[in-house]
Amino acid sequence: MTDSNINTSNSSSLTNNFETKTNNIETNFVQWFRNAAPYINTFREQIFVIYFSGDVLADNEFPSLVHDITLLNSLGVKLVLVHGARSQIDERLKSLAIKSEYAQGLRVTDNKTMQVIKEASGCIRLNIEALFTTSLKYTPMAGSQINIISGNFIIAKPKGIIDGVDFLHTGDIRKIDTDSISHSLNVGDVVLLSPVGYSTTGETFNINGEDLATRSAIALNANKLIFIDDACGIVDKNNQLLHDLTTKELKKIITRADAEKSEIIRHYQRVVQACESGVKRIHIIDRKLEGALLLELFTQDGIGTMICTDDLEDIRTASVEDVKGIIELIEPLEQSGLLVKRSRERLETEVENFYVIERDKKIIGCGALYLSENKQQAEISCMAIDEKYRSQGRGEKLFNHICEEARIKQLKQVFILTTQATHWFREQGFTKTNIQDLPSEKQALYNYQRNSAVFIKEL
C-alpha cells in the first residue's frame, strides 16, 4: 500500500513537471511565431543576397544553413547566393606547392593559380547543388523541389597594372546580367554565383566574392545583403556587439580603425557603398551560431549587426493605427500602478497628443503632451519605453523631442505627475512643486488617493 502511494505521487509529480515544461515550450513557440509573422509577411517577394565564405562551406554546420536557406525560399524570399573560395583555393595551392603572390591585399592570379581557382569554384558549386538536392530529404522541407541555378551571369575585365604590379587574371566586375538573374528569381529558383567572371573574349578572371555580393545586391536593388562569416558583427571599443548602425556611424568607425586592419576597413567600405547605393539593409552574422540566419531575420534585435542609411528608430506623432501598439506598451505599467489606466476609446480620441518611437514597424516608446486651457502650460504624461529597450537613452530622447514640440507651441512650462519616477524627472531638469502651481482644470481633477508628486520644468 505504501509503495503504491509513493509511485502514484512520483507519477503525479512527473506528469506535472512534463506539463509545465510542455506549456513553457508551447508558450515560447507561440510568442516567437507571433513576433516572426510580420517579418514573414514583409519578406515575401523581397530579394536577399547572401554571401558565405569558404570557411562556412567547410563547416559541419553548412547543411543546416542550407536547410534555413530553403526555408526562406519556401516563404517566398528571392535568394541570390554568393560563395567564397579562399580557404579551398589556398589548400589546393599548398598541396600543389604553388605559392601565391599578393599586392594591395589582392591575389595576383597567374595561369596556374587561375586553373586551381576554376577547379575549386567548380567543385564548390557542384557540392552546393548536391546539398540543395539531397539534404532536403532529412528536413521538414522533404518533398519540396528547389532549383538552384548558376551560369555566366558575371562579365569581368582584367584589373590590369596598378603601381607597377600586373594582376594578370585577377579581375573586376564589368557587368552583371541582372535580367537573367531576375528571370530565374521570378520563377522561384535560387541563383548561385561563384567568384569567377568571364570576359567577352572568353577569358576567365578571379574576382573577390564579397565584392561580387555587394555589386550584385546593388545591381538587383536587393532588400538585404547578408554576410555570413567568422565575425559576430561589428563591436564597439569595449568589444560589445552593436546590433544596429547607420552608415554615418559606420564611417566614423572606419576613420578610427587601425591601418593594419585594412581588410576589415575594405569590408566596411563595401557595406557603406551598398547602403548608399540603395540596398535597404546589410547584415553581418556569425557562421558559428546555429540558426544564425533565422535568428537575425526573424527576431526583433537579431544576433548580428544590421546597417542601414537611416536610423532604425523614428520619433513621430502617433496616429489611430498606433493605438494597438501603445496599449500593448502601457498595459503592463497600468497593471503595476505606474500609469493611470486609459481605455481604448480614450486613447483613440486623444491619440493626436501622443508621440511614439517606432522601431522596425513596432512601437517601443510613447509619451503624450496635453495642452492646458491657459495655453501656457502642458502636461507630459504616459511616458513608457518597452522593457527590452530601457536604460539605453530612449526615454531621454523621446522626452527631449516632446519638450521641443512644446517650445514650438510657445509654451512656458511643462509639468508631470508621477508616483515612482521622481529621480528620473529631476535628472531631466524638473523641480518639485505643489498642486497649486498646476492649471486650474488639472487641480480639479487631481487624484488625492494616488498622491502623485508634482514636477514642473521651465522651457
N, C-alpha and C positions, 0 to 999 in steps of 0.2 A: 504493500500500500504506500509506504514511504517512498520507495524507488519510483513508483508510478507518479506520485505527486511531483517529485524532483524533475523527472523527464518532461512532464507536462509544463512545468514552469520554464524550463530551459527552452522548450519548443516555442512557447509563447514569446519569450524574450527574443529568440532568433527571428521569429516572424515579425515582431515589432521593429527590430533593427533593420531587417530587409525592407520592410515597407517604408521606413524613414529614409533609407538610402535611395530607394527607388523613387520616392517622391521628390527628393532633392535633385536627382538626375533629371527627372521629368521637368521640374520647375526650371532648372538651369537651361535645359534644351529649349523649352518653350520661350523663355525670355530671350535666349540667343537668337532663335528663329525670328521672333517678332522684331528684334533690333536689326537683323540682317535683311528683312523683307524689303525695306526701302532701297537698299543697295542693289538687291537682285533686280528690282524693277528698273532702277536707274541705269544699270549696266547693260541691259538688253540692247543689242544693235550697236553698242559702242565698240570702238577699235582700241585694243590693247596691244602694245608692242612689248614683248618680254625678252629680256636678254639674260642668258645664263652662261657663266664662264665654263671653260674646260674642266675646272675643278669640280663644278657642280655635276657635270656629266660623269665624272669618275666616282662620284659619291654613291654609297649604297642606298641612299635615300632618293636618288633620282627617279626611280619608278613611282614613288609616292608623289613626287612633283608632277609627273605625267598624269597620274590619276586626277590631281587637282586641276590641271590644265584642261583635261577632258570634261571635268565638271563645269568649268567656266564656259566651255564650248556648248554644252548642253543647255546652259542658261541663256544662250543667245548672244554671248560675247564674241566679237570677231577678233581672232587671235593671229598675230604675226610673231613667230618665234625666231630669235637670232641667237645662234650659239657661238661661243668662243672655242678656241682650239689650242691655246698657247701651251698648256701643260702636255697635251698629247703630242704636239709638234716637237717640243723640247725633248720629250722622252724618245721619240723616234730619231731625232738628230743625234742624241747621245749614243744610242745603240749603233748608229752608223758611223760614229766618230766624226761627225760633221760639226764644225764649230761655227756658230752664228756670230755675225758682227752687228753691232748696234751703233746708231748715231742719233742724237737728239731724242733718245727714248724709243726709237723705232728700229725694227729689224731690217737689216739690209738683205734683201732676198735675191740670192743668185740662183742659177738654174737648178743646182742640186737641192737647194733648200725649197725652191718652188715645187719641185716634184714631191718632196716629203709633205709639204703643206696640202697639196692636192690629194695625196693618199690619206692623210689624217682626216681632212674635211670630208672626203667621200665615205670613209669608214664611219665617222661620227653620224653623218646623215643617215646612212643605212641602219645604224643601231637605233637611232631615234625613231625612224619609221617603223622598225620592228617592234619597239616598245609600245608605240601607239596602237599596234595591231594585236599583239599577244597579251600585253599586261591587262587589258580591259577584261579579259576572261575571269580574272580573280578579284574583280572590284564590283561595286554597286552599278558601274556603267556597263556590266556584261550584257552582251546582245546588241549594243549600240554600234553604229558604223560611223567612224570619224576618218575622213580622208585628210592626209597631210601631204601638202603639195610643195615641191621645190622646183627650181628651174633657173634659167639665165635671166633673172629679174634685175641684176645689177650690172650696169655698164660702167667700166672703170677706165682710168687713164694712169700712165706712169707718174709717180711723184716727181721723178726727174732728178736733177743735180741740185743739191742745196748745200751752200757753204763748202763747195768742192767735193761733196760726197754724192756719188751716184747710187741711188737707192734701187736701181735695177728693176726687179719685179715687185717691188713694194709700190702699191698704187693708192690713188684717191678715187672716191666715188664721183663719177661724172653724171650719171643719171640713174634714176630708179623707175622701173616700169610699173608705175602705180596703177595704170589701167588694168593690167593683167592681174596684179595682186588684188585689186578691188573686186574684180570679177570672181576670183576664187573665194574671197571672203563672203561675197554676197550669196553664194550658193552653199555656204556653211562649211567650207574647207578651212583647215588650219594651214597657214603658209609658213614654211621653214626656210630661213635664209642662212647660208653659210658665209664665213668671212673671206669670200673669194669673188672677184669680179672679172668680167670679160670685156675685152676691147672690141671695137668694130672690125679690127683686123685679125681677130682670132687669138690674141694673146691672153694669158691668164695672169691676174695680179693678186697679191696678198694684201688684204685690206683689214683695218682694225675693226674687230667685232663691235666694240662699244660705239665707235663712230658710225658703223652701219646701222645699229639700232637707233641711234639718235637721228640720223638723216632719214631713216625710214619713217620714224614717228612723225617727223616734221612734214615729210612729203605726203603722208597719208592723213595728215591733220588728226592724229590719234588723240584719243581722250586721255590715255595713260601710257607712260613709258616706265617700265619696271625693270630695275637692275637687281638680279639675284646673284650674290657673290659672298665673299668671306666677311664683308663689312656688315655690322649690325645696323648701320645707318650712320648719320652724322652726329658726332658728340661735341659737347662744349669743352671748355678748358678744364673742367673738373671731371671729364670723361663720362658725363651724364648724357644719355640719349636725348636728342632733340627730335621730338615727334613731328613737328611741322615747322617749316621755314618759308619765308618769302625769298624771291631771287635777290632782293635788296639785302637781306640778312646774309644770304649765302655769299654774295660778293664781298661783304665785309670779312667773312671767314677766309675767303681766298686771299685777300690782301694781307691778312695776318699770318697766313700759313708759312712754314719754313720752306726755304728754297729747295732743300733736299727732298721735299715731298712733291716733286714735280708731277709724278704720275697721278697723285690724288688731285692736285690742282687742275690738271687737264680734265680729269673726270668731272670735277665740279663745274668747270667751264662748259663742258658738254651739257650738263644739266641746265645751266643758265641759258645757254643757246637754245635748247629745246623749249624751255618755258617761254622765252621771249619770242620764239618763232611760232607759237600757237598751241603747243602741247599743253593740255589743261593741267595735268598732274604728273609729277615724277616721283617714283617710289624707289627707295634703296632698302633692301631687306636681306636678312642673314640666311644663307642657304642651310646652315646647320640646325635651324629650328624647325621641327616637324610641323607641317601645315602652315609655314610662314606666309605663303601666298594668300591663303584663305583668311588667316588672322589679320593680315594687313588690309585686305579689301573689305571684309565683312564685319569688322568691329569699329567702334567709334573712333578710337585713338590709334588703332593699328599697333604693329610691333616694330616698325622701322621708322624711317624718316620720309615724310612727304613734302615735296617742294612745289610751290606754285608762284605765279607772279603777284597775286594779291593775298592779303591776309585772309586766312580761312574763316575768320570771325568778323561779323559785321554788326555794328550797333545801329539800330534804326527804329523809327516809330512803329508801334505794333498795329496790326490790322485784325479784323474779326477772325481771319484764318489762323491767327496765332493764339486764340483763346484756349484751345485744347492743350497746346504746349505750355501755356502759362499755368493752367490748372494743374497739370502733371508736375510742374516745378514747385508750386507753392503748397500743394496739398499736404506733404509731409510736415512742412513748417506750421501749417494751420493746426494739424493734429497735435503737434507738440506744444502749441500755445505761443510760438514765436510770432506768428502773424494772426491778425484778425481774419476770421473766415469770411470769404466772399462767395456769393452764389454765382453760378454761370451766367444767369440773367444780368446780374450787376456788372460782371466783367465785360459782357458783350456791349452794354450801354456805355461803359467807362473806358473801353479799350483804347480810345484815342488819347488817353492820358498816359498810356504805358509806352515804355521803351524796352526793347529786347536785345539780347545778344544772341545772334544766330550763328551756329557753327555747323557747317555741312548739312544745312536744312533741318537742324534740331535746335530748339530753344533751350539755351543753357543758362540764361540770366534774364532777369526782368526788374523793372523799377517803374514807379509812377510819379507823376508831377501833377498835383491838384491845385489849380489857381484859387485863391481866396476872393471873396466878394470885393475886398478893398483894392484889388489889383496891385497890391504892393508886396504881398507875401504868397508863398505857395508851400504846400506840404509835399515832401518826398516820402513815399510810402511803398510798401510791398516790395522792398528790395530783397532779391533772392538769387543765389547762384547755385547751380547744380553741384551736388556734393563732390562729384569727381573733379570739379574744376575750381574748387575753393583754394585759398592760400596761394594763388598764382597771379594776383593783381587785377583780376577781372572786376571785382567789386569796386575798386578804386576807379578803374577805367569807366565803368558804367556810371558811377556817381559823378565823376567829372563831366561826362557827357550831359547828364541831366542838369547839372549846375550851369553848364554853358547854354543849354536851352533856356534856362531861367533868366540868364543875363540877356539873351536875345529878346526875351519878352519884357525886358527892362524892369524886372522885379528887384526889390531891395533886399529881401530876406527869403531864405528857405528854412523850414522847420521840420522836425521829425518827432514822433512819439515812439518810444522804444522801452522794452522791459528788460532785454538781455544783451543789447549791443551798445551799451553806453560808451565803453572804451573805444570801440571802432569809430564811432561818430566824433568823439573827442579828437582822435587822430586826424580826422578829416576837416578839423577847424571849427567844429560846433562848440557852443558854450551852453552849459546847463542853465536853464532859466525856470520860470514858473508859468502856470496856466494863464495868468492874467496877460501875458505877452502874446498869446495866440489870438488869431482873428475871432471876432465875437461869435460867428456861427460855429467855429470849432470848439470854443469854450462851452457852448450849449450842448454839444454832442460828446463831451469828454466822458469817458467811462471810468468812474472813480473806483470801480471794482478791480479793473486791470492795473490802475495806479501807475500808468506809463510815465516815464521821465520825459520832460520836455527839453529839447535842444534846438537852438537857433544858430544859423550861420549868416553873417553879413556877406552880401555879394559885391 
